[in-house]
Amino acid sequence: MNTNDYLLLLEEMYEKYFTVEKNVKLLDMPIDIYARFSDVGGRTFVTQKDIIDKFEVNEFCFVKSFDEITTGNLNDFTNFLKLTTEKMVNHSRDHKCTTITGVIISGKSPAKGIKE
């Protein structure tokens, strides 16, 4: 399966549960697929207006394709994922958790030394 076909397959799978954007630039990094999910849950007492507590749960998925996976672009993508935790996660009072998923795809095997 080539890279474009795999990107289309991932997009179809993400669209079932996530809001999906294609070919976006986030924090100066071009991203092939950006999928996000948000949910707000909570407990109430007697009526829905009597809120005991509420919490937010988020998931951000970033899919990036490379012609070849090298140490340089692997480090760049890893640094991008770390930066998203600072810049994109809303640390509000009701925030419970945010999961950040990074997916790298390539039509070639990783360069030597990457697997170790």
ABEGO torsion letter per residue (X at the ends): XBAAAAAAAAAAAAAAABBBBBGBBBGGBBBABBBBBBBBBEBBBABAABBABBBBBBBBBBBBBBABBBAAAAAAAAAAAAAAAAAABBBBAABABBBBBBBBBBABBBBBGAAX
